[in-house]
Amino acid sequence: MTGYQQTLKPFLWRAQNITPEREVVARTHEGMKRYTYADYGDRVGQLANALEAAGVETGDRVGTMCWNTDRHFETYFSVPNLGAQLHTINPLLPDGHIQHIVDDADDKLIFVDPSLAEKLASAYDPEAFESVEQFVIMGSEVPDLPLEPITDYESFIGDQSTSYEFPELDEEQPAGMCYTSGTTGMPKGVEYTHKMLHAHTMATMVPQALGIDNSDVVMPVVPMFHVNAWGMPFTAAAAGAKQVFPGPSPDPSDIARLIEEEGVTLAAGVPTVWLGLLEYVGENDVDLSSLDRVVIGGAAAPKALIEQYDELGVEVVHAWGMTEMSPVGTVANLKHDLKDAPKEQQFDVKSKQGLIVPGLEFKVVGDGGDEIDWNGEDFGELLVRGPWVTMEYFNRPAANEEDFDGSWLRTGDIVTVDTDGYIEIVDRADDVIKSGGEWISSQELENAIMAHDDVSEAAVIGVPHERWQERPVAMVVAPEGTDREQLSEELREMLLEEYPKWWVPDGFEFIDEIPKTATGKFSKKDLRELYEGEESELLDEDAPAEAAPEGED
Amino acid sequence: MTGYQQTLKPFLWRAQNITPEREVVARTHEGMKRYTYADYGDRVGQLANALEAAGVETGDRVGTMCWNTDRHFETYFSVPNLGAQLHTINPLLPDGHIQHIVDDADDKLIFVDPSLAEKLASAYDPEAFESVEQFVIMGSEVPDLPLEPITDYESFIGDQSTSYEFPELDEEQPAGMCYTSGTTGMPKGVEYTHKMLHAHTMATMVPQALGIDNSDVVMPVVPMFHVNAWGMPFTAAAAGAKQVFPGPSPDPSDIARLIEEEGVTLAAGVPTVWLGLLEYVGENDVDLSSLDRVVIGGAAAPKALIEQYDELGVEVVHAWGMTEMSPVGTVANLKHDLKDAPKEQQFDVKSKQGLIVPGLEFKVVGDGGDEIDWNGEDFGELLVRGPWVTMEYFNRPAANEEDFDGSWLRTGDIVTVDTDGYIEIVDRADDVIKSGGEWISSQELENAIMAHDDVSEAAVIGVPHERWQERPVAMVVAPEGTDREQLSEELREMLLEEYPKWWVPDGFEFIDEIPKTATGKFSKKDLRELYEGEESELLDEDAPAEAAPEGED
């Protein structure tokens, strides 16, 4: 190592020393907890001493399967600054996946939330968990489960000294690890070096990203087991912002109460969280006056949601990222000349995934391998690179071959870029429908179909077609008793108003529920598997014969 | 090189592609110039092709002795992205220093502003300039001066292609270079690697630093020959902010006009610039309504100045840095709990050098080698380290030995740190007066003395003293006809109200002018040299005998 090494250490140091009075608040199984960054630093020191006493060494991995709490946050700085690697485990994964990732990562210790201990026990397998020498429960009572040896967190840190001299680390030292809850196959591990997390922390503070400042009160509702809660605990600490951790399975009333009581200015989570809060706010008397902005990511923020929050005086900051990107990649901030634009135009822009964060680069490559025009219409796959974008998966040479092109990460997202540089995801590379030599966005069709009042969920998949290569078929969830034939007809007509004829699905299939992934996204892989070999039956024989791109055939 | 390399390239790419419509405006010898980042990118490409044609290769140094203009800005990204190193030369240095640094840096090309060509010619020395193969004048006419071969900028870039494929660079590749206009000895060269400038660019964008955004219109009045105009041209480009370059020797009317006409939101410069503008605004009808904040650095911002700008609705952002720090180190932003504090308290805080920028670390070491308490009173030398702090001087092993302690840079500044973490510089390590085993801040005494209406300038130096080791003596500049005896007495009484007896200078010497350095700071080194060997005569024999720290002797 030469030169100054970019690690997470200065951010902990700054929170402890420059903003020691700023609070860290958590909703936990044991009630509300509240302390300062000064106390936090002491606890991080105690935990580091405890980890060292437990035999954790540079390069070891430490797993956590925990909600967003103060104790989980303590592991965030303690483990990496020690030179060990924080491996956050997603409890929503199937048992088999958890076995795979604990085995793959060779976790030495695992911290587990009381309410997730049963889940972990259910995934427990002596062989896969062979590396695990100690379980630590994030509560005061040790459950009677086959997780051994196990101790509780307070006993674990016990009366260790609050001061710990963290070692000088190489910036290439892995600090974190998260597995992608992939829509295909076993999860792939992404390692975050200190250098990557340092860069991500600095970048997410800048105004062209999330603009987090000392005056902010930050509440990550996005789970800390998922890409470090979008890096927010690190970013907020670096900025000296107050942090509010919403704890185990927060429901809308918990979120509303925390915003009110703690004066949250910036909260972050997936769209469903904010839809839930909106509903709650509509039915209850909630004071959202402190809330300045909500960061929405993980899935596209519907325009209606952006509008509704605007009416409440809250700005939606739409962001996009990936586990492979630490994760923030784009943020839909308004450009200077849009600040005075009509609201409607602003909402359109904010519905897009946004502008690339300074420090990153991207390119969009079309079907033929050339970069597409930035005209808001041409499609292509998005490739990104930058200081906080990984350049490989852990232990997965085949995936590395497929998903990277030199320093570029293939995101698997199909996007357009408008003349202002705003990126909009129109589909996943695996889901885009290739019909007659052109691409049809399955997601655009889904959004259009779901805009119908009688449709609660819809997914569109491509099914093989002799003449057109693929044709779209829509899977629709509608209330019992719906006249399906009539609804199909209405949807067809609705789509024709907005899209060319050849975009209209060749069939509408009614099902009870769209299968979902561990992170709640539609799993079109599962959907396709459901119909494997029987796809042709999905095609409506009455579908218009001239299902070709305009100007062709 | 392994992993993604942090260079300046993504910032140029982002300005060109994400904010191509944003303007770059310059006041030049040829009148006002105006183009967009799209045009700028084209010109940077042309310049890169021209540099390559001129034989500039990776690792070569390219000098510039230029004001803040569009063309100078073009060298900022073109030279480093090519893999060469941009060496900005301070035209205010004495000829001998310029000879030394051109020789030391081995500049291959030198770009020179028309109004600075004579200065460069005056410093020209065939031996020192042996490495220089080409001079390029930043104007349309080639002057008749012994700088050969010489061409004009437009002929130099000629009809070169606007597109240039910049190479993939190692982040440790030097990108910039600046010599410290040291108060002692020959200037020392500081090299900026791509990694350092990348980190500094990201850091200065964050709200806890300068918070520069796309909506900003940034005007660096601080010269681009001095630590890259505090990195602003890079930072503004990365954020997609509009840039306004005030050109050669801007006077207050130029600055006022540019703010009005271009809608400047953030301007940066040394205190004298803002004092001058204030005076001009008092006498002329100037619309400062666009101006949101002025960054003041290079010397301490007087509290009165901060107050007066506040009355005009402009926030003073007091910052401190060093050539060795790329340069930004601290910024006096108000902490969250001070935002609603009384103005008077806010001004006190803003008069300090500020809070350390996220990503950096510091410590303050007292006389005995231990870290001092953060109580706002104890003094010590400030040491800093971080991603944009150099760890060595170019070609100066002896200075490296003296000025660095491992990864820590000894700043040579004597500071206090208050309980909120705000750093305040009380003196330079070379200037602090050691009297009776305690330290006296020469700068504090100077500020107190200069607060007297009849004093225009004052400098306090320590002179050797048999009993007390050193005693302070004040050099005072006062208008002709002043009753010196009476003024001395008034100053003595004034100081006694605020400081312990042993702080009061043992003598008041009246002189015509305080000698200054190339960057306009008081040169106490020159002052001490003036009186070398005769210091004892400066001590007033009537000075109180008990000039000891309280509680001693």
Interface residues (C-beta under 8 A of the other chain):
Chain A: T2 G3 Y4 Q6 K9 P10 F11 W13 R14 N17 I18 T19 E21 R22 E172 T193 K195 H198 A199 T201 M202 A203 M205 V206 P207 Q208 G211 I212 D213 N214 S215 A238 A239 G240 K242 N333 K335 H336 D337 K339 L355 I356 P358 G359 L360 E361 R385 G386 P387 V389 M391 S407 G421
Chain B: T2 G3 Y4 Q6 K9 P10 F11 W13 R14 N17 I18 T19 E21 R22 E172 T193 K195 H198 A199 T201 M202 A203 M205 V206 P207 Q208 G211 I212 D213 N214 S215 A238 A239 G240 K242 N333 K335 H336 D337 K339 L355 I356 P358 G359 L360 E361 R385 G386 P387 V389 M391 S407 G421
